[in-house]
Amino acid sequence: MDWQTLIIKVAIGAVCALASGLISWLLLKLKTLVSSKVKNAKAKELLTAALDAIEAATKATQQTFVDNIKRTDRWTKEAQQVALTNAVNTAKAQMSDKVISYIQKNCGGDVDAWCKTQVEALLHDIKTKT
Protein backbone atom coordinates (compact mmCIF):
# COMPACT_ATOMS: atom_id res chain seq x y z
CA MET A 1 0.00 0.00 0.00
CA ASP A 2 1.45 3.31 -0.99
CA TRP A 3 1.10 6.54 0.95
CA GLN A 4 -1.57 7.99 -1.41
CA THR A 5 -3.88 5.04 -0.83
CA LEU A 6 -3.31 5.34 2.91
CA ILE A 7 -4.13 9.07 2.88
CA ILE A 8 -7.29 8.43 0.84
CA LYS A 9 -8.45 5.72 3.29
CA VAL A 10 -7.75 7.99 6.29
CA ALA A 11 -9.53 10.90 4.59
CA ILE A 12 -12.55 8.75 3.76
CA GLY A 13 -12.66 7.50 7.35
CA ALA A 14 -12.44 11.06 8.69
CA VAL A 15 -15.18 12.30 6.34
CA CYS A 16 -17.43 9.39 7.31
CA ALA A 17 -16.86 10.06 11.02
CA LEU A 18 -17.48 13.77 10.52
CA ALA A 19 -20.62 13.11 8.46
CA SER A 20 -21.89 10.66 11.07
CA GLY A 21 -21.30 13.19 13.84
CA LEU A 22 -22.94 15.95 11.82
CA ILE A 23 -25.98 13.79 11.08
CA SER A 24 -26.28 12.87 14.77
CA TRP A 25 -26.04 16.53 15.76
CA LEU A 26 -28.65 17.56 13.18
CA LEU A 27 -31.03 14.82 14.31
CA LEU A 28 -30.60 15.89 17.92
CA LYS A 29 -31.35 19.51 16.97
CA LEU A 30 -34.40 18.43 15.01
CA LYS A 31 -35.65 16.31 17.91
CA THR A 32 -35.17 19.23 20.30
CA LEU A 33 -37.00 21.58 17.96
CA VAL A 34 -39.92 19.20 17.51
CA SER A 35 -40.06 18.53 21.23
CA SER A 36 -40.12 22.24 22.07
CA LYS A 37 -42.88 22.86 19.54
CA VAL A 38 -44.95 20.03 20.97
CA LYS A 39 -44.46 21.30 24.51
CA ASN A 40 -45.37 24.83 23.48
CA ALA A 41 -48.46 23.60 21.66
CA LYS A 42 -49.44 21.55 24.70
CA ALA A 43 -48.83 24.53 27.00
CA LYS A 44 -50.95 26.70 24.75
CA GLU A 45 -53.72 24.09 24.76
CA LEU A 46 -53.68 23.80 28.56
CA LEU A 47 -53.57 27.54 29.18
CA THR A 48 -56.35 28.14 26.68
CA ALA A 49 -58.49 25.57 28.48
CA ALA A 50 -57.75 27.26 31.82
CA LEU A 51 -58.55 30.74 30.53
CA ASP A 52 -61.73 29.50 28.85
CA ALA A 53 -62.84 28.07 32.20
CA ILE A 54 -62.01 31.37 33.92
CA GLU A 55 -64.00 33.34 31.37
CA ALA A 56 -67.04 31.04 31.52
CA ALA A 57 -67.02 30.95 35.33
CA THR A 58 -66.65 34.72 35.63
CA LYS A 59 -69.51 35.38 33.22
CA ALA A 60 -71.71 32.80 34.92
CA THR A 61 -71.03 34.30 38.35
CA GLN A 62 -71.76 37.74 36.96
CA GLN A 63 -75.03 36.54 35.48
CA THR A 64 -76.29 34.41 38.37
CA PHE A 65 -74.92 36.17 41.44
CA VAL A 66 -73.53 39.63 40.90
CA ASP A 67 -76.26 41.10 38.69
CA ASN A 68 -78.90 40.12 41.27
CA ILE A 69 -77.35 42.03 44.16
CA LYS A 70 -75.06 44.63 42.63
CA ARG A 71 -77.54 47.49 42.73
CA THR A 72 -78.73 46.73 46.25
CA ASP A 73 -77.32 47.42 49.68
CA ARG A 74 -76.22 43.77 49.79
CA TRP A 75 -73.33 44.49 47.36
CA THR A 76 -70.59 44.69 49.98
CA LYS A 77 -66.93 43.77 50.17
CA GLU A 78 -68.00 40.43 51.61
CA ALA A 79 -70.38 39.83 48.69
CA GLN A 80 -67.58 40.72 46.27
CA GLN A 81 -65.34 38.15 47.97
CA VAL A 82 -68.10 35.54 47.75
CA ALA A 83 -68.50 36.29 44.02
CA LEU A 84 -64.75 35.95 43.47
CA THR A 85 -64.64 32.68 45.41
CA ASN A 86 -67.63 31.36 43.44
CA ALA A 87 -65.96 32.24 40.13
CA VAL A 88 -62.68 30.58 41.16
CA ASN A 89 -64.41 27.42 42.40
CA THR A 90 -66.56 27.20 39.26
CA ALA A 91 -63.51 27.67 37.03
CA LYS A 92 -61.51 25.01 38.88
CA ALA A 93 -64.42 22.58 38.62
CA GLN A 94 -64.33 23.02 34.84
CA MET A 95 -60.58 22.41 34.57
CA SER A 96 -59.15 18.97 33.93
CA ASP A 97 -56.53 17.48 36.23
CA LYS A 98 -53.94 18.10 33.50
CA VAL A 99 -54.80 21.81 33.38
CA ILE A 100 -54.64 22.15 37.16
CA SER A 101 -51.35 20.26 37.25
CA TYR A 102 -49.91 22.50 34.53
CA ILE A 103 -50.89 25.64 36.47
CA GLN A 104 -49.34 24.23 39.64
CA LYS A 105 -46.07 23.40 37.89
CA ASN A 106 -45.74 26.46 35.65
CA CYS A 107 -47.71 29.34 37.14
CA GLY A 108 -46.54 29.65 40.71
CA GLY A 109 -48.04 26.56 42.29
CA ASP A 110 -51.15 28.12 43.86
CA VAL A 111 -54.08 27.40 41.56
CA ASP A 112 -56.52 29.48 43.63
CA ALA A 113 -54.25 32.53 43.52
CA TRP A 114 -53.67 32.13 39.78
CA CYS A 115 -57.42 31.81 39.17
CA LYS A 116 -58.19 34.86 41.31
CA THR A 117 -55.64 36.89 39.38
CA GLN A 118 -57.13 35.79 36.07
CA VAL A 119 -60.70 36.56 37.22
CA GLU A 120 -59.64 40.02 38.43
CA ALA A 121 -57.81 40.68 35.16
CA LEU A 122 -60.85 39.62 33.15
CA LEU A 123 -63.14 41.82 35.23
CA HIS A 124 -60.78 44.74 34.72
CA ASP A 125 -60.87 44.18 30.96
CA ILE A 126 -64.66 43.97 31.01
CA LYS A 127 -64.99 47.17 33.05
CA THR A 128 -62.61 49.17 30.89
CA LYS A 129 -64.37 48.11 27.68
CA THR A 130 -67.78 49.24 28.88
Secondary structure, 3 states (H helix, E strand, C coil): CCHHHHHHHHHHHHHHHHHHHHHHHHHHHHHHHHHHHHHHHHHHHHHHHHHHHHHHHHHHHHHHHHHHHCCCCCCCHHHHHHHHHHHHHHHHHHCCHHHHHHHHHHCCCCHHHHHHHHHHHHHHHHHHHC
